[in-house]
Structure formats: C-alpha cells, structure tokens
Amino acid sequence: MTEPIRVLHFADLHIGVENYGGIDSETGINTRVLDFLHRLDEVVAYARDNDVDLSVFAGDAFQTRTPSPTYQREFAWRIRDLAELAPVVLLVGNHDQPVMLNKATSIEIYDTLAVPNVFVGSDYTLREIETKRGPVQVATAPYPHRNLLLKGRSLSGMSIADIDGLMRDEVARLLADLAEQARRSDAPRLLAGHFTVDGAVVGTERNIMLGRDAAVLPSALSNPVWDYVALGHIHKHQNLTASLAGAPPVVYAGSIERVDFGEEKDLKGFCWVELARGATRWQFVEVDARPFVTIRVDVRNSDDPTGDVLARLAPEALESRVVRLIVQATPENEGRLLDGEIRAALRAAHHVASYQKDVERPTRARLGGVSPETLTPRELLARYLQDKATPEDRIETLLEHADTLFVEE
C-alpha cells in the first residue's frame, strides 16, 4: 500500500497588515508585518521537518492588490524555500485579484517566470501534480470574480440577490465539472478554493474583505469525489463537514496571524494533511501568533482608581502582547485616573492598541432621553438625519437604501 501524500494547507497571509505596529529599526519593515512573516517561517520549518510532498496556499498572499516590492520579496523568499521541498500551489484570493480583469494578479509573476515547482491557481482547473509519494489531482477554485464568471451576461434590472444567485449557481456548475474530471483518476484528489461557504463562522475578516461575497453552498463542496477540500478566505479555522458522514473534510485553515481584536481568542495556524483516496487524515497545527489581550478594569466604585488599574498591568501580563485597556469609570472618579502613570505601565506591552475610558454619561438630550444602545441602526440613522434637518422625503429615500445594507450586514 502506498504512503499517504503529505500536504501542507495554509491560507490568508495578508502580508502588509500594519495594524498596531511600528517600523523595525533593523529591517525597515513594520513590526506587525514581521509577525506575519515569522509565522510563515514557522509554516515552512514544519513542512521541512515533516518531509512535505505538496504545499497548498489557499489565497490572499498580500493585504493589497498592489503590494510593495519589499513585501513581494519577503513572500518570494519563503515560497522559494517551500518549492525547494515540494510542489507549491498558489491560489488567487480576492486580495490578490485586480479590479480590472486584464491586469495581473499579485502572484501571477510566478506563472510568467515559470518558477519551477510553483503552480498558480488563477482559474477553475484540474491538474495532476507529481509528488515524491505519487500523483495528486489538484483542482483550483480561485475567488469568484463577478465580472469574469458572469462575463457576457446582461445583468440590467437584476437585484443584488438575483446576481448573487447567478454567481452561486455558476460556481456550483464549475465545481461539479471539476469533480467529474477528477473522478476519472484513481489518484488522491484535493480541491482548493477561496470563497465564503454558506454557514461558515466568519469573524473580523468581514471588515477587510474586498467587494461583495456570494456564499457557496456546502453541497457544492461535500462531494465524496474529493479526499480533502482546502479552503481560504475566512480567517477562523473550522471543518464544515465535521458532523457529516461520508463527506470529505471541508476545512478552512484560517489565517496564521491575528489581524485585530476581533480575532483575539481565535487559534491561528495551518493544516497538515495525510491525503489518501477515501482515507484522508488531517490535523490543525497551531503557530505562535502574537497574543492580543483586552484588559477591562471597572473602577466605578473604587477609592483608588489608578491603583486598581495599575494592579492589573503587571509586566508579565503585557510582555510580547498587543494590549487594549478599557477602564470603566464614573464622571466623579474619572479625574482621579492618573493617565501618565497608567501609560507608563502600559509601555511594558509589545504594542498598546488603545487606552480608553468608558465613562458613564447622562443620556444625550437630543435622543429624547433614549439611550442610543437601545436603538436599532435604522432608528439611529433616522434620528441623525432628522437632527441634520434633512427633508422628510429625502429621509425616506435614504432609509430605503440603508435597509438593503442593513439586511446584507
């Protein structure tokens, strides 16, 4: 019996995220970008130590569509290291795609230069890749670009929901076609995709996604033709078919580094897959991502608010962490908070994301004595427009358009 194919599955590097960082004096690179690169170094080291056969990157190499040459160089060095170990598949994600179809993606250069052992998944294609432990059928499903998938179709007069439905149907058709092609081979079969799957748990990445998302139905991916489905795009690691008997693992590897506090409690890492026809095993491997810590201190009833805050800011609780401090105070004791001493203590942190005071205030009069926390987004918008003396007919029009956005969110 042949050995399983050893596959590395990782995704969503977003090299270029600079939140909560500063310039490193030795490299000239933002310290947060270095965090992402160090995590990628961990991935490469694991692949080397475990004799990888195939690396599959499921999209979003960079944070922007036009990354700096420095960031491209740093990524290229590490892809070269992986390619020296085994074949590498680079899937095109939404952050890798240009706005105009005729422009190059941020990773297309690997195809243009025909870099050995590197395959760019820029379209819905099935290819057989030879590894040292045997062949693998690899299907690539890049981020569904509406202008490409629905090219030539008239969308005039169609609603957003109708267009999303067309996108979903077209992606399902393409995936079904790839499955039929893969069925003709007895080799292990892997599908790599970069999109949102309906029902997946999303997180902060909703704030950094580019463009609209048309969710793919799980039924389009759970075809037993596949032995493993390697997904990118959603930063939270999860297996979408964990409770579905007979279905292949459909897995988001998640991102390898935290973007912001919305991912504070999420584990970060990649997947290690032992790919075999009908008998795939896999595991999630956690990396040493930068800890994000929110420290909340309630001093509303404190006689020594500054002392109580400082007691929570022990250096060991701050070291190597990105820290957000939220102090809940009253108007009476807010003035007793010695900001200079508190900020001096916070300097023990790797980076201070914010120091904010949540002070109880009387309900604002212009809301009619109603707390804004009790109002819906629509009600808040209506009151804002009224406060700006917007004409009533204009308010109704704006609220109708806003309703569409609220439903989408």
C-alpha positions in Angstrom: 0.0 0.0 0.0 1.4 3.4 -1.0 2.0 6.1 1.7 -0.4 9.0 2.1 0.6 12.2 0.4 1.8 14.7 2.9 0.1 18.0 2.2 0.6 21.4 3.9 -2.6 23.6 3.7 -2.3 27.2 4.8 -4.1 30.5 3.8 -4.7 34.2 4.3 -1.3 35.5 4.9 -2.3 39.2 4.3 1.3 40.3 4.2 1.0 44.1 4.6 -1.3 44.3 7.6 0.3 47.0 9.7 -2.3 47.4 12.5 -0.7 48.1 15.9 2.9 48.1 14.6 5.8 50.4 14.1 8.9 50.4 11.9 11.6 47.9 12.9 15.0 49.7 13.0 17.0 46.7 11.7 14.8 45.7 8.7 12.8 48.8 8.0 9.7 46.7 7.9 6.6 47.2 10.0 6.8 45.1 13.2 3.3 43.6 12.5 4.3 42.6 9.0 7.3 40.9 10.6 4.9 39.0 12.8 3.2 37.6 9.7 6.5 36.7 8.1 7.7 34.9 11.2 4.5 32.8 11.3 5.2 31.9 7.6 8.7 30.9 8.7 7.1 28.5 11.2 5.0 27.0 8.4 8.0 26.5 6.2 10.0 24.9 9.0 7.2 22.5 9.8 7.0 21.5 6.2 10.7 20.8 6.0 10.8 18.9 9.3 7.9 16.7 8.3 9.0 15.9 4.7 6.2 17.7 2.9 5.0 16.4 -0.5 2.8 19.2 -1.6 2.0 22.7 -0.3 -1.3 24.3 -1.0 -1.8 28.0 -0.3 -5.5 28.8 -0.4 -5.3 32.5 -1.3 -4.7 36.1 -0.1 -0.9 36.4 -0.1 -1.0 40.2 0.4 -3.2 42.7 2.1 -3.5 44.9 -1.0 -3.7 44.1 -4.7 -0.5 46.2 -5.3 2.0 45.1 -2.6 5.2 46.8 -2.1 8.3 45.3 -3.7 9.7 44.6 -0.2 6.7 42.6 0.7 6.8 40.7 -2.6 10.4 39.9 -2.0 9.8 38.6 1.5 7.0 36.4 0.3 9.0 35.1 -2.7 11.9 34.0 -0.5 9.6 31.8 1.6 7.8 30.4 -1.4 11.2 29.6 -2.9 12.0 27.7 0.3 8.8 25.7 0.1 9.3 25.0 -3.7 12.7 23.5 -3.0 11.0 21.0 -0.7 8.0 20.0 -2.9 5.5 21.4 -5.4 3.6 24.5 -4.3 0.1 25.6 -5.4 -0.7 29.3 -5.0 -4.4 30.0 -5.2 -5.6 33.5 -6.2 -7.7 35.1 -3.5 -9.8 38.3 -3.6 -7.0 40.4 -2.2 -4.7 39.0 -5.0 -7.1 40.0 -7.8 -7.0 43.3 -9.6 -10.1 45.4 -10.1 -9.8 45.2 -13.9 -9.7 41.7 -15.4 -6.9 42.4 -17.8 -4.5 43.4 -15.1 -2.1 40.9 -13.4 -2.8 39.3 -10.1 -0.3 39.9 -7.3 1.0 36.4 -7.6 0.9 36.0 -11.4 4.6 36.6 -11.7 5.3 33.0 -10.6 3.5 31.8 -13.8 5.0 34.4 -16.0 8.5 33.4 -15.0 7.6 29.7 -14.9 9.1 29.3 -11.5 9.9 25.7 -11.0 7.6 23.7 -8.8 5.1 26.6 -8.3 1.6 26.4 -9.8 -0.7 29.4 -9.8 -4.4 28.7 -9.5 -5.9 31.6 -11.3 -8.8 29.7 -12.9 -11.1 26.7 -12.3 -8.7 24.0 -13.5 -7.8 20.4 -12.6 -4.2 19.5 -12.9 -2.2 16.3 -11.9 0.9 17.1 -9.8 3.6 14.6 -9.3 5.0 14.3 -5.8 7.7 12.1 -4.3 5.0 9.8 -2.9 2.8 9.7 -6.0 0.5 11.8 -8.1 -2.3 14.1 -6.8 -5.3 15.5 -8.6 -5.5 19.2 -7.6 -8.4 21.3 -8.6 -8.2 25.1 -8.1 -11.2 27.4 -7.5 -10.0 31.0 -7.1 -12.1 33.7 -5.7 -15.2 34.1 -7.9 -14.8 37.4 -9.7 -18.3 38.5 -10.8 -17.0 40.3 -14.0 -15.3 37.1 -15.0 -17.8 34.5 -14.1 -20.8 36.4 -15.5 -19.0 37.9 -18.5 -21.3 38.4 -21.4 -24.5 38.2 -19.4 -26.9 41.0 -19.1 -27.5 42.0 -15.5 -29.6 45.0 -16.2 -32.6 45.3 -13.9 -31.4 42.4 -11.7 -31.4 42.7 -8.0 -28.3 42.1 -5.9 -29.9 38.9 -4.6 -30.5 37.7 -8.2 -26.9 38.4 -9.2 -25.7 36.6 -6.1 -27.8 33.6 -7.1 -26.3 33.6 -10.5 -22.9 33.6 -9.0 -23.7 30.8 -6.7 -25.1 28.7 -9.5 -22.1 29.3 -11.8 -19.6 28.4 -9.1 -21.6 25.2 -8.3 -21.5 24.3 -12.0 -17.8 24.9 -12.2 -17.1 22.8 -9.1 -19.3 20.0 -10.4 -17.4 20.0 -13.6 -14.1 19.8 -11.7 -15.4 16.8 -9.7 -16.4 15.0 -12.9 -12.9 15.4 -14.3 -11.3 14.3 -11.0 -13.5 11.2 -10.9 -11.6 9.8 -13.9 -8.4 9.3 -11.9 -7.6 6.9 -9.1 -5.1 9.3 -7.6 -5.9 11.2 -4.3 -8.0 14.3 -5.1 -7.8 17.7 -3.5 -9.9 20.8 -4.2 -8.5 24.2 -3.2 -11.0 27.1 -3.0 -11.1 30.7 -1.9 -14.6 31.9 -1.1 -17.2 32.0 1.6 -19.2 28.9 2.2 -22.8 29.3 3.4 -23.0 28.5 7.1 -19.3 29.1 7.9 -18.5 31.1 11.0 -16.9 34.4 10.0 -15.1 37.0 12.0 -13.2 40.2 11.6 -12.2 39.4 8.0 -15.7 40.8 7.1 -14.1 44.2 7.7 -11.2 43.6 5.3 -12.9 41.7 2.5 -12.8 43.4 -0.8 -16.1 43.6 -2.7 -19.3 41.5 -2.3 -19.3 37.9 -1.2 -21.7 35.4 -2.9 -21.7 32.4 -0.5 -21.1 28.9 -2.0 -23.5 26.2 -0.8 -21.9 23.4 1.3 -23.4 20.8 -1.0 -21.2 22.0 -3.8 -18.1 21.0 -1.8 -19.1 17.9 0.1 -18.9 15.6 -2.9 -17.1 12.4 -1.9 -15.1 12.6 -5.1 -12.8 14.8 -3.1 -10.5 13.5 -0.4 -9.9 16.9 1.1 -11.2 20.4 0.4 -8.6 23.1 1.3 -10.3 26.5 1.8 -9.1 30.1 2.3 -10.9 33.4 2.7 -12.4 33.0 6.2 -9.8 33.6 9.0 -11.4 31.3 11.6 -10.2 27.7 11.4 -13.1 25.2 11.1 -14.2 22.0 9.5 -17.5 22.4 7.8 -18.3 18.7 7.4 -17.2 17.5 10.9 -20.7 16.1 11.6 -21.5 14.9 8.0 -20.9 11.2 7.5 -19.4 10.2 4.1 -18.3 13.7 3.2 -14.6 14.8 2.8 -13.1 17.2 5.2 -14.0 20.7 4.0 -11.6 22.8 6.0 -10.8 26.5 6.4 -7.1 26.6 7.6 -7.7 30.1 9.0 -5.1 32.8 9.0 -1.7 32.4 10.5 -1.6 35.7 12.4 -4.2 37.9 14.1 -5.4 40.9 12.2 -7.1 42.7 15.1 -9.1 42.2 18.4 -11.9 40.5 16.6 -9.5 37.5 16.4 -8.3 37.9 19.9 -9.5 34.4 21.1 -9.1 32.6 17.8 -6.4 29.9 17.4 -4.0 30.6 14.5 -2.2 28.0 12.4 -2.3 25.7 9.4 -3.4 22.2 8.5 -1.2 19.1 8.0 -3.0 16.6 5.8 -2.2 12.9 5.1 -4.0 12.6 1.8 -5.2 9.2 0.7 -8.0 8.0 -1.6 -11.0 7.6 0.7 -8.9 7.6 3.9 -7.6 11.1 4.5 -6.4 12.2 7.9 -5.6 15.7 8.9 -4.8 17.9 11.9 -4.6 21.6 12.8 -1.2 22.8 13.8 -1.2 26.0 15.9 1.5 28.6 15.4 2.9 31.1 17.9 0.8 34.0 16.8 1.1 37.4 18.6 -1.3 37.5 21.6 -3.9 40.2 21.6 -5.2 41.0 25.1 -8.1 43.2 26.2 -7.8 44.3 29.8 -11.1 45.6 31.3 -11.0 47.4 34.7 -14.1 48.6 36.5 -13.3 51.4 38.9 -16.7 52.9 39.3 -16.8 52.0 43.0 -13.1 52.4 43.6 -11.5 54.7 46.2 -8.1 54.3 44.4 -8.9 54.0 40.6 -5.4 54.5 39.5 -4.0 51.9 41.9 -6.7 49.4 40.8 -5.8 49.9 37.2 -2.0 49.6 37.8 -2.6 46.3 39.8 -3.9 44.8 36.6 -1.0 45.9 34.5 1.7 43.6 35.7 4.6 43.4 33.2 4.2 39.6 32.7 0.6 40.3 31.5 1.7 42.8 28.9 5.0 41.4 27.6 5.0 40.5 23.9 1.3 41.3 23.6 -0.8 43.8 21.7 -2.8 45.3 24.6 -6.1 47.2 24.7 -7.0 48.8 28.0 -10.6 49.7 28.8 -11.4 51.4 32.1 -14.9 51.8 33.2 -15.3 54.9 35.4 -17.8 57.5 36.6 -17.7 61.2 35.9 -16.9 61.7 39.6 -13.7 59.5 39.7 -12.5 59.9 36.1 -10.4 62.8 37.1 -8.6 60.7 39.7 -7.2 58.4 36.9 -3.6 59.4 36.5 -3.1 58.8 32.8 0.7 59.4 32.9 1.2 56.6 35.4 -1.1 54.3 33.5 0.5 54.9 30.2 4.0 54.4 31.7 2.9 50.9 32.9 1.5 50.1 29.5 4.9 50.6 27.9 5.8 47.0 29.0 3.5 45.8 26.3 4.7 44.9 22.8 2.3 47.5 21.5 -0.5 49.5 23.1 -3.5 49.3 20.7 -5.6 51.8 22.8 -6.3 53.1 26.3 -9.9 54.2 26.5 -12.1 55.3 29.3 -15.7 54.2 29.3 -17.3 56.9 31.5 -21.0 56.8 32.4 -22.7 59.8 31.0 -26.2 61.1 31.2 -28.3 60.1 28.3 -27.9 62.6 25.5 -30.8 65.1 25.4 -31.1 65.1 21.6 -32.1 61.5 21.6 -35.2 62.4 23.7 -33.9 60.6 26.8 -33.5 57.3 25.0 -30.2 55.5 25.3 -28.6 55.0 21.9 -27.7 51.4 22.8 -31.4 50.6 22.8 -32.0 51.9 19.2 -31.6 49.9 16.0 -29.2 51.1 13.3 -32.2 52.2 11.3 -33.6 54.3 14.2 -30.2 55.8 14.8 -29.8 56.8 11.2 -33.3 58.3 11.1 -32.6 60.4 14.2 -29.3 61.5 12.7 -31.0 62.6 9.5 -33.7 64.4 11.5 -31.0 66.2 13.5 -29.4 67.4 10.3 -32.8 68.9 9.2 -33.0 66.5 6.2 -36.3 66.8 4.3 -38.7 64.0 5.1 -38.9 62.7 1.6 -35.1 62.5 1.4 -35.1 60.7 4.7 -37.4 58.0 3.4 -35.3 57.5 0.3 -32.1 57.2 2.3 -33.7 54.8 4.7 -34.9 52.6 1.9 -31.4 52.3 0.5 -30.0 51.8 4.0 -32.4 48.9 4.6 -30.7 46.9 1.9 -27.3 47.5 3.5 -28.6 46.5 7.0 -30.0 43.3 5.6 -26.8 42.4 3.9 -24.8 43.1 7.0 
